[in-house]
Amino acid sequence: MNINTVPHRRYNILTGEWVLVSPHRTKRPWQGKQEKRPQLDRTKYDEHCYLCPNNVRASGVKNPNYESTYSFINDFSALLSDTKKAEYNDGLLRAKSEKGICKVICFSSDHSLTLPLMDVMAIEKVIDLWQKEYLGLGAIEDINHVQIFENKGGMMGCSNPHPHGQIWAQSSIPREAEKKTRQQKSYWDKTGGSLLQDYLLQELDKKERIVVENKDFLALVPFWAIWPYEVMIIPKKHYQNIGQLSTDEKKNFAKIIKEITTRYDNLFLTSFPYSSGIHQAPTDGSEHEEWHFHMSFYPPLLRSATVKKFMVGYEMFADPQRDITAEYAAQALRDASNVHFSLDRLTVTEIVNADEIKVSETLTDETVNSTITKQ
């Protein structure tokens, strides 16, 4: 079977579910909705931003004058730490109370930055905070799962452009983590090995879906990817959670996060929207030796900076479906530059010309910034 031309289904080893792949549909014309290209905001400090240093949030609490990372309990938390245990049971109608803690993680004091525009050392500090929060929240009684995630861009429902992510820690184990625990545990019991580590070795052998790798991490488009340019970052060593990373491994984790997010932005010359999340072992007191932590990026852009693809129609009522193959997506990301387009003068010139803006042949930093801001 030629998986690059024939409609087929692919199996997700982490969830036990299938995705329909229809590579021939990439030839169809697009007459659907197209969004405006988002602008790159160069504002380092916004007096109206609830997340900038020294500003007062909607709750009336004032942020400290932080210089790098900063975390706090979400003022509008989806879960509350003082929720009492209770149940509702009325025949087929059932409900249980859910206890938890939701935190906001500010990546930087600079309002204008995103992960691809941060330096590696700054991203390392974000990872330091992720480690601290995962271990700290996970140690709390009744907190059995800690979910770290980021929604980047208004297209993904992000309510504030300041660089930040979230952590939701709760008493129950969510559905996605439960499925991945079951699949990894089944494989561990059968083979005595890590499911993702064995998958990683197979991908290293084939080299079809790998985007970038370094000494400690591999970034690839998974064989079973659902989102158009979905990427998974996997540590080469079998670690259950990010708290086990050494100093050198954290640096390489930061490097590969920066490289993937930079290639995302360069793919369509835009601040690439996505939802990313780190899946790691539950914090329910069990060892979970079967777990192999990983970070996933789910971006909706399909053909350009203005054409997106969300889960609708067939995907909502039947199975997930995608058009471009994982192999095609991996090649496109490999071909993208690892130098951010806003810092590449040649790329800026191309953007300027595309918008029919007349500038001098030699672009100054001021011209570059104003051009990108306009774009």
C-alpha positions, -999 to +999 in steps of 0.1 A: +000+000+000+013+035-009+004+055+022+011+087+004-017+083-022-043+058-009-070+067+017-061+047+048-064+046+086-035+049+110-033+035+145-024+056+174-003+035+198-007+059+227-045+060+227-056+029+209-076+050+184-075+054+146-072+084+123-084+085+086-058+098+062-069+111+028-038+123+009-056+127-024-077+156-009-047+180-009-056+187-045-090+202-037-094+240-041-100+260-010-130+285-010-136+284+028-129+311+053-095+327+055-083+346+085-063+379+085-026+373+090-018+381+127+006+409+134+038+405+154+034+428+183+067+445+193+053+460+225+076+450+254+053+464+281+016+470+279+001+490+307-033+473+301-020+437+302-030+417+332+002+396+330+029+423+326+051+431+357+037+456+382+002+456+366-030+450+385-050+420+374-087+418+371-089+403+406-073+435+421-040+416+428-008+434+417+019+414+399+054+416+413+082+433+392+093+399+379+121+397+354+118+362+339+091+337+348+062+341+372+034+318+383+002+324+403-032+308+410-055+316+381-080+344+392-107+326+372-098+290+379-117+261+363-110+241+395-110+251+431-088+238+459-116+241+486-142+221+467-159+195+490-163+159+480-199+153+469-219+132+444-251+136+425-269+104+415-304+104+400-308+073+379-290+079+347-279+114+358-246+113+377-220+139+387-191+141+411-174+172+425-139+178+413-111+194+433-080+210+419-057+240+414-052+261+383-021+282+378-009+307+352+027+305+341+042+337+326+072+327+304+087+362+303+083+397+316+086+409+279+051+412+265+063+409+229+080+375+232+069+340+222+089+308+227+106+310+193+117+345+200+131+337+235+167+326+239+175+291+251+184+302+286+151+319+290+132+288+279+153+268+304+138+290+331+103+281+319+113+244+321+126+250+356+092+264+366+074+235+349+095+211+369+089+230+402+051+232+396+047+195+385+066+182+415+051+207+440+015+203+429+018+166+424+029+162+460-003+177+473-028+152+487-058+146+463-038+159+433-035+129+410-028+145+377-009+177+366-015+190+331+009+216+317-002+233+285-001+265+264-027+280+240-008+303+216-026+328+195-062+341+193-071+314+169-066+289+197-087+309+221-058+326+239-073+356+259-040+374+264-011+378+240+015+380+269+037+349+267+022+324+291+008+289+297-013+272+322-013+242+346-044+224+358-039+200+386-068+179+397-080+149+418-091+127+389-070+115+359-084+130+327-095+109+297-064+114+275-039+106+303-060+076+313-059+062+277-022+067+274-016+051+308-036+020+297-018+017+264+017+022+279+010-002+308-002-029+285+029-027+264+052-026+295+035-057+309+040-076+276+075-065+268+091-050+299+100-019+278+088+016+271+063+019+243+076+053+232+112+044+235+107+014+211+086+037+188+114+063+189+140+036+178+118+027+149+114+063+138+152+068+141+157+039+118+132+051+091+140+089+094+108+097+074+089+117+101+118+132+121+120+170+120+150+176+143+169+159+170+197+165+194+216+144+220+187+140+244+155+147+224+137+138+192+110+160+175+089+143+149+055+143+133+039+111+148+028+084+124-008+088+137-008+127+137-043+143+135-035+180+133-019+192+100+016+199+114+013+181+147+047+175+164+058+154+194+090+159+214+102+127+231+132+123+254+155+096+242+158+083+278+129+067+295+117+093+319+083+094+336+082+132+341+102+164+334+114+165+370+139+138+361+158+158+335+194+168+343+207+203+337+222+194+303+190+176+293+169+207+302+191+228+279+186+204+251+148+203+258+148+241+256+168+240+223+144+217+206+114+236+218+129+268+203+138+251+170+104+235+165+084+267+173+108+287+151+102+263+122+065+266+128+066+304+125+088+302+094+064+277+077+039+304+067+058+335+079+034+341+108+032+337+146+021+301+143-009+293+166-010+260+185-020+242+217+009+224+233+009+202+263+032+179+283+018+144+291+036+127+319+030+102+347+000+108+370+008+119+405-015+094+422+012+077+443+019+048+419+053+044+403+040+044+367+073+029+354+055+023+321+051+061+315+074+079+290+067+116+291+063+136+259+053+171+247+028+175+218+020+205+196-014+207+179-015+236+153-046+242+132-029+260+101-033+238+070-023+256+038-011+291+048-012+317+076-049+323+069-063+288+062-070+266+092-083+232+099-102+223+131-120+191+140-154+194+125-180+173+107-168+138+102-141+143+129-167+152+155-192+124+147-169+096+135-131+095+135-103+121+132-093+128+096-064+145+079-054+153+043-016+159+043+004+129+054+027+129+084+056+124+061+047+155+040+043+176+071+077+164+085+094+173+052+078+208+051+090+215+087+125+201+079+127+225+049+117+255+070+145+277+083+157+275+119+163+313+119+131+332+128+117+351+098+115+383+118+152+382+123+161+372+087+165+403+065+160+384+033+127+371+045+116+405+056+125+419+022+103+392+006+074+401+030+078+438+022+078+432-016+048+409-013+029+438+004+041+462-022+058+484+004+088+504-010+119+503+013+155+509+007+177+480-004+195+479+029+170+474+057+178+490+091+166+474+123+141+501+127+127+494+092+126+456+099+107+462+131+082+486+116+077+463+086+070+432+107+047+452+130+027+463+099+027+428+085 
